[in-house]
Amino acid sequence: MGEERPGSLRPFLVWLALFYAGWGALVFGGGELATALSHWPIAVAMALGSYVAGSTPMGGGTIGFPVLVLIFDQPAELGRNFSFCVQSIGMTSAGVFILSRRLPIARHFLLWAIGAMVVVVPAATLWIVPRVPDLAVKLLFAVLWGSFGVVHLLKLPELVRLEGEGLHTPRRDRVLGLAVGVAGGVAAALTGVSIDMLLYMVLVLLLRTDLRIAIPTSVLLMAATSLVGVATHLALGDLSREVYGNWLAAAPVVALGAPLGAWVVTRIGRAPTLLFVSLLCLAQLGFTLWDQRVSGAPLVATLVAFALLLALFRALYDLGRGLARRSGVALP
């Protein structure tokens, strides 16, 4: 488990210089300025999305996906591919900032999760994603993040008081890290996000890890997942021109917005931002059900899945408190 030590921002500044030089070459040298400007609405949306991405366990695609799919009425496939692409810049930028500042992370847990994710995301993209209907992907996204919102509205005062590395052991890191990499890898292959949230939930609810460790760890996992997702879809050749246009517009925003979010919450705390995004998650769940006119069997399946996720998170919370008591760790 890394400990926070003052670090140099030089690697982060070098990354920014390289990114903006490359982006400028594409836009101005490649004659894509009109394309970038024509997609300005997604850049505006990602100004909020990138801040959320850097300051919470939510990838920027958590904003980008519903904006494109629900508001702009694009297919879930486009929302997922855009999420991977924009997060490959935003979350990587936040990740470089986190590593440059040497912020503490759950290193061993993260490495096990990445190891599983690298295999699962391409495999799920090939064999699971083509078999899942568009509506099911939208509902999966809504249910995953809606349940996140409920948990935080109920437990946020306790969660923000967690301190220290938590209840990590080599075996727990290995078993739970692999489980997050598998389950989260499938979820990310379908929606472009969510693996970071699942890692965060396990770290915080079960292993009682300080949010100042859990959130940077989740950012790094989402960055790695996004890079694997982009590489997978580049290999498949299914990144559309529309995804590219949205990426050109949003990338220069998220490259600064995500690390800004990571920095701001070290000054104002995470509780206000987490409360805001929790309400946002519940609002998007309700809006998805209304916008997609979900009824009958799909509605029943959605509500059952929502209840099962809440039960799972409650079980993780109860197990975590039990582990803390047996380990002699004071409960907040």
N, C-alpha and C positions, 0 to 999 in steps of 0.2 A: 504494500500500500504506500503510494507516494505521499510525502509530506510537503506542505507548502513552503517553498523557499523562493526568495526573490530571484527573478529570471530576467534575461535581456529580451527586449522586444525586437532586436535586430532580425531574427529569423522571420518574424511576422511581417515586418516592414519589407523585407526582401520578397516574401511571398506576394504581398500586395503589389509591389512594383512589377513583378513578373506577370501577375494576373492582368493588371490594367494595361500593360504593354501588349499582351496577347489579345485582350479584348479590343483594344484600340486598333490593332492590326486587322482584326476581323471586320470591325464596323467601318472604319475609315479606309483602310487599305483594300478591303474586300467589297466595298460599295454596299454595305448593309445598314447604313444609317437610317434610311427610310423604313426598313424592316423593323429596326429597334424602336423607332419613334412611333410606328403604327401600333405597337403592342404596349403602349404606355400604361394602360389600366392595370396590367399584372405587375408592373414595376411599383405602382402605388400600393397595391395590396401587399406586395412582398416587403415593403418598408416596415409594416407591422409584423409580417410573418418572420422576417429575419431577426427582429428584436426578440420575438417569442422564442425562436429557435435557439438563440444564444443564452437565454435566461431561464429556460424551462426544459423539461424532458420532452419537448415537442419539436420535431423537425419543421423546417420552413414549409414543407409540403402539407403540414397540418392546416395551414392557411391556404396555400396554393391549390391543393386538391379540391376543397369545397368551392373556392372562388371559381375555378375553371369548370367544374362539373355541375355545380348547382346554380351558380349565378350566370355563367357564360354558356351553360347548357352543352358542354363538351362531353365526349365519352369518358368513362372511367380510365380507359387505357391512356388517353392523352394526359389526364390528371396525374396518373401514376408516373408516366415517363417524364413529365415536367418536374415532378417532385424529386425524382432521382437526379435529374440534370441540375436543377437549381440548388439542391442540397450538396451536390458535389463541389460547388463553389462556396456556398454560405456556411455549411457545417464544416467543410475543410478549413475555411478561413477561421471560424471559431475554434476549431481543433488546434490549428497552428498557434493561435493566440494562447489557448490553454496550456499547450506544451511549452511555449516560449516563456510564459509566466510561471511555469512549473507548479501549476495548481494541483492539489492532491486528487488522485484518481484511484479506483479499485482496479489496479493493474492486472492482477492475475485473473480475476473474474472477467475482465474485458477481453483478455487474450483468448480465453476459452470460448467466449461468446463469438468473437470474430472467427475463430477456427471453424466453428460449426456453420456460421453464416456464409462463409466463402463457398461452402459446398451447397448449402440449401437454397440460396437465392437463385443461382443459375438452374439448379434442378427443378425447383418449383416453377420458375418461369417457363421452362420447357414442358413440364408434364402436368402442372396443376392449373396455372393461370388460364390456358386456353379452354379449360372445361368449366370455368366459373362464369356465370352470367353477369352482365354489366350491373344489373340492379343489386345482385348479391354483394358485389365489391363495394358499391356505395353504402349498403347497409352495414357491412362489416366495418368499414371505416367509421361510420356514425356510432355504432355500438361500442367499439373499442374506446373511442375518445369520450363518448357519453359516460361510460362507466368510470373512466379516469376522473371526469368532472365530479361525479357523485362522491367518490372516495375522498377527494380533496375538500369538498365542501363540508364533509363530515369530520375529517381527521386533520385538516390543515394545521390548527393550533398545536396539536401534538407533534406532527411531522416536522415542523420548522424548529422544534426544540431538541430534536435528535442531535447528538454530538458524538464525534469520534468515528473511528473506522467501522464500528459495528461488530457483528458476530461472525466474522469471516474465519474459515479454516481452509486449508488446501483442498480437502474433499468437497466441502460445500461450494467453493469457487468452481471447481471442476464440474460437478454434477449440475449445479444450477446455471453456470455459464453456458454449458452445452445445451441445456434445456431452453434457455432464452434464445440462443443462436438458432435452434431448430424452429421453435414456435414463432419467434420474431422474424426469422428468415422467410417463412411462408407468408406471414402477414405483410411484410415489406414487399415481397414479390408481387402481391396482389394490389396493394394500396400505395406503395412508395414510402410509407412511414410505418410507425408503430413498434418497431423493434426497440427503439430507444425508450419508449414508454414502458414496455414490458421489462426491460432491464432495470429501469428506475423503480418500478413497483416491487420487484424482487429485492433490490438493494434496500429500499426504504421500509417496506412493510415487513419483510421476513428477516433480513439481516440487520435492520435498525441502523442503517448507515446515514451519517450526516448528509443533508442535502448538498452541502458544499463539496462533497465528494461524489455523490450519486449523479448530480446533474452534469458536471463536466465529463464523467464517465459515459453517460448516455449520449452526449454530444459527439464524443469520439467514435462510439459505436455507429451512430447514424452517419457520420462522415464516411467511415469505412464501408458501410452498407451501400451508401449512395454511389460510391466509386465502383463497387462491384456491380451494382445495378446498371449504371451507365455502360460499363464495359460489356455486360451481358447483352444489352439492347443494341449497342453498336455492332457487336458480333452478329446479332440476328438481323440487323439492318432495318429495324422498325421504328427508328426515331424520326418522326415526321417533320416536315418543314414548319408546321405550326408550333411544335415543341421548340424547335430551334429559334423561331422568332420570339417566342415568350422568354426563352433563356437569354437571348441577346439583350432584351429589355430589362430583365430582372437581375441578371448576374452582377452588374456593377453596384446595385443597391445592396444585395445580400452579402457581398464580400466585405462590406463595412458594417452592415446592420447586425449581423449575427455576433461578431466579436464585440460590438458596442453593447449588445444585450448582456453578454457575459461579463463585461466590465461594470455596467450600470448597477446590476443587482448586488455587486460587492459593496456598493455605496448605499443603496436604499433597502436592501434585503429582498428576499424572494417572495414573501407572503403576499404583497399587493398584486404582483404579476401573476402568481399562481391562482389567486382568487379570481382575477379577471379572466384568465384562460379557462378556468373550470366552468365559469358561467358561459363562456363562449362555446365550450364543448357541449354543454347541455342544450344550448340554443341551436347548434347545428344538428344535433340529433332530432330535435323536434321539427326543425325546418326540413330536414331530409325526408322524414315521414310524411310531412304535408306536401312538399314539392313533388315527390315521386308518387303521390297518391297511394301509399302503401296500405293494403287492406287484406282481409282474408288470411290465407295460409302464410304469405310472406310477413304480415304483421305479427301473427302469432309466433313465427319462428324468430323474428327480431326481438320480441319481448322476452322470449325464453332465453335467447342468447345473452341478452342484457342482464337478466336475472342470474344466469350461470356465471357470467363474468364477475358480477358483484359478489356472488357467493365465493368464487375463487379468491378474489382480493380480500374478502373478509377472513377466509381461512388462512391466507398468508399473514395477515395482520395478527390473528390469534396465535398462530404458530410462532411468529416473531416475538410476541410478548412472553410466550411460554419459554422460548429459548433464552430470552433475556433474564427471566427469573431464575432459571436453572444455572445460568452463568454468573449470577450475582450482579448483573448490570442494573443500575437504577433506571426505573421507568419514568419518563417525563410526565 
